[in-house]
């Protein structure tokens, strides 16, 4: 029972935090479209993206049941590790001040300016362009959410827990966006990406080992130990990178 809770909790948390980041980024673009052209093309584009995502999930579900468990664990483990390390790398570099933090307010301003430029050049087709922009934002960010939900939930039958976490995050962001009608610039996105990178990398190590037949000490609780290991190493990397950057200054 404890092991099951220890596994379901991290799966739900990882899906929630990752979906929160992706939903905030999608919301920024959808709001930019709504600001320039109104809620109709923005809403229709976003709804189209959601429908296509639902179809993709419906098609992938039955296919996953046909894949041998150890192969599924190995493939997902490797992909999760690569995915998590990519998020961790960017989060470490941003935390160390090597690359700038992601700013949703600036992203909103840039997207709005680009859409207004398109409006001047393609006024007759702007509703289509606006709708496609909203559609692409929801689809591309949503695909990452779908992958993470499947990756952290499928190997041990935790798809319901992971899906619940992702759905809660998307509903939270959508509700906040409808209320404030502006980008959620105060969301600590880099901190969230740091946490998600740590958790996805931990799941990646765990599933890769499971796929290779490794019997981890403590079973599912090993995920927590891997997460702690990645957190300590990543914080040390931030400190070392920041120190190296300071020493490199003239």
C-alpha positions in Angstrom: 0.0 0.0 0.0 2.8 2.4 1.0 4.7 1.6 -2.2 1.7 2.1 -4.3 1.0 5.5 -2.8 4.7 6.4 -3.1 4.5 5.6 -6.8 1.1 7.2 -7.5 2.1 10.4 -5.7 5.2 11.2 -7.7 3.4 10.2 -11.0 0.5 12.6 -10.2 2.9 15.4 -9.1 5.2 15.1 -12.1 2.2 15.2 -14.5 0.7 18.1 -12.6 3.8 20.3 -12.6 4.8 19.5 -16.2 1.3 20.2 -17.4 1.3 23.4 -15.4 4.3 24.7 -17.3 3.0 23.6 -20.7 -0.5 25.0 -20.0 1.0 28.4 -19.0 3.0 28.6 -22.2 -0.1 27.6 -24.3 -2.3 30.1 -22.5 0.2 32.9 -23.3 -0.2 32.3 -27.0 -4.0 31.8 -26.9 -4.4 35.1 -24.9 -2.2 36.9 -27.5 -4.5 35.6 -30.3 -7.6 36.7 -28.3 -6.1 40.2 -27.7 -5.4 40.8 -31.3 -8.3 39.1 -33.0 -10.8 38.2 -30.3 -11.9 35.1 -28.4 -13.7 33.4 -31.3 -10.6 32.4 -33.4 -8.6 31.9 -30.3 -11.2 29.6 -28.7 -11.9 27.7 -31.9 -8.2 27.0 -32.5 -7.6 25.9 -28.9 -10.7 23.7 -29.0 -9.5 22.1 -32.3 -6.1 21.4 -30.6 -7.8 19.7 -27.7 -10.0 17.5 -29.9 -6.9 16.3 -31.9 -5.1 15.6 -28.6 -8.1 13.6 -27.4 -8.0 11.5 -30.6 -4.3 10.9 -30.3 -4.8 9.7 -26.7 -7.7 7.4 -27.8 -5.5 5.9 -30.5 -2.4 5.4 -28.3 -4.2 3.7 -25.4 -5.0 0.4 -27.1 -1.6 0.3 -28.8 0.2 0.5 -25.4 -1.6 -2.6 -24.2 0.0 -4.6 -27.0 3.6 -3.7 -26.1 5.5 -6.1 -23.8 5.8 -4.5 -20.4 9.6 -4.6 -20.2 10.0 -3.1 -23.7 7.5 -0.3 -22.7 9.4 0.4 -19.5 12.8 0.5 -21.3 11.6 2.7 -24.1 9.8 5.1 -21.9 12.6 5.1 -19.3 15.2 6.2 -22.0 12.9 8.8 -23.4 12.0 10.2 -20.0 15.6 10.4 -19.0 16.5 12.3 -22.2 13.4 14.5 -21.8 14.1 15.2 -18.1 17.8 16.0 -18.6 16.9 18.5 -21.3 14.6 20.3 -18.9 17.2 20.1 -16.1 19.9 21.5 -18.4 17.9 24.6 -19.3 16.8 25.0 -15.7 20.4 24.8 -14.4 21.6 27.3 -16.9 18.8 29.7 -16.1 19.3 29.4 -12.4 23.0 30.0 -12.9 22.3 33.2 -14.9 23.9 31.8 -18.1 20.7 32.1 -20.1 17.8 34.5 -19.3 14.7 33.3 -17.4 11.6 32.7 -19.5 9.3 35.7 -19.2 5.7 35.1 -20.0 5.0 38.8 -20.2 7.7 39.3 -22.8 6.6 36.2 -24.7 3.0 37.6 -24.7 4.2 41.0 -26.0 6.3 39.3 -28.7 3.5 37.0 -29.9 1.0 40.0 -29.9 3.4 42.1 -32.0 3.9 39.3 -34.5 0.2 38.7 -34.8 -0.4 42.5 -35.4 2.3 42.5 -38.0 0.5 39.6 -39.7 -2.7 41.6 -39.5 -1.2 44.4 -41.5 0.0 42.1 -44.2 -2.8 39.5 -44.3 -5.9 41.2 -43.0 -8.2 39.0 -45.2 -6.9 35.8 -43.8 -6.1 36.9 -40.2 -8.9 34.9 -38.5 -7.5 31.7 -40.1 -3.9 32.6 -39.1 -5.0 33.5 -35.6 -7.0 30.2 -35.2 -4.0 28.2 -36.5 -1.7 29.9 -34.1 -3.9 29.1 -31.2 -4.4 25.5 -32.5 -0.6 24.9 -32.9 0.1 26.3 -29.4 -2.4 23.9 -27.7 -1.4 21.0 -29.8 2.4 21.3 -29.4 2.3 22.0 -25.7 -0.4 19.4 -25.3 1.6 16.7 -27.0 4.3 17.1 -24.3 1.7 16.8 -21.6 0.4 13.6 -23.3 3.8 12.1 -23.5 4.6 12.9 -19.9 1.3 11.4 -18.7 1.8 8.2 -20.6 5.4 8.0 -19.6 4.9 8.4 -15.9 1.6 6.5 -15.7 1.6 3.7 -18.3 4.4 1.3 -17.1 2.6 0.6 -13.7 -1.0 1.2 -14.5 -0.9 4.8 -13.0 -2.4 6.5 -16.1 -5.5 7.5 -14.1 -3.3 9.2 -11.4 -1.1 10.9 -14.0 -4.1 12.0 -16.0 -5.8 13.5 -13.0 -2.7 15.5 -12.2 -2.4 16.8 -15.8 -6.2 17.6 -15.9 -6.0 19.5 -12.6 -3.1 21.6 -13.9 -4.8 22.4 -17.2 -8.1 23.3 -15.6 -6.3 25.5 -13.0 -4.4 27.4 -15.7 -7.4 27.7 -18.0 -9.6 29.0 -15.1 -6.9 31.5 -14.0 -6.5 32.7 -17.6 -10.3 33.3 -18.0 -10.4 35.2 -14.7 -7.3 37.5 -15.2 -7.2 37.7 -19.0 -3.5 38.1 -18.9 -0.4 35.9 -19.0 0.5 34.1 -15.8 3.8 35.9 -15.5 4.2 35.3 -11.8 4.3 31.5 -12.1 7.8 30.5 -11.1 8.3 28.6 -14.4 12.0 27.9 -14.1 11.5 26.5 -10.6 8.7 24.3 -11.9 10.9 23.1 -14.8 13.7 22.4 -12.4 11.3 20.2 -10.3 9.9 18.5 -13.3 13.3 17.8 -14.8 14.4 16.2 -11.5 11.2 14.0 -11.3 11.3 13.0 -15.0 14.9 12.0 -14.8 14.2 10.0 -11.6 11.4 8.2 -13.4 13.7 7.7 -16.4 16.4 5.9 -14.4 13.8 3.8 -12.6 11.9 2.6 -15.7 15.1 2.0 -17.7 16.3 -0.2 -14.9 13.0 -2.0 -14.6 13.0 -2.6 -18.4 16.5 -4.1 -18.1 15.4 -6.4 -15.2 17.0 -4.5 -12.3 15.4 -5.2 -8.9 15.7 -1.8 -7.3 16.1 -1.8 -3.5 12.9 -0.5 -1.9 10.9 -1.0 -5.0 8.9 2.1 -6.1 10.4 4.1 -3.2 13.7 4.1 -5.2 12.1 6.9 -7.4 12.2 9.2 -4.4 15.9 8.4 -3.8 16.7 9.0 -7.5 14.8 12.4 -7.3 16.8 13.4 -4.3 20.1 12.4 -6.0 19.2 14.4 -9.1 18.2 17.4 -7.0 21.5 17.5 -5.1 23.6 17.0 -8.2 21.6 19.7 -10.1 21.9 22.2 -7.2 25.7 21.6 -7.1 25.8 22.1 -10.9 24.0 25.5 -10.5 26.5 26.6 -7.9 29.5 25.4 -10.0 28.2 26.9 -13.2 27.4 30.3 -11.4 30.9 30.3 -9.9 32.5 29.5 -13.2 30.6 32.3 -14.9 31.6 34.8 -12.3 35.3 33.8 -12.5 35.1 34.1 -16.3 34.0 37.8 -16.0 36.8 40.3 -16.7 
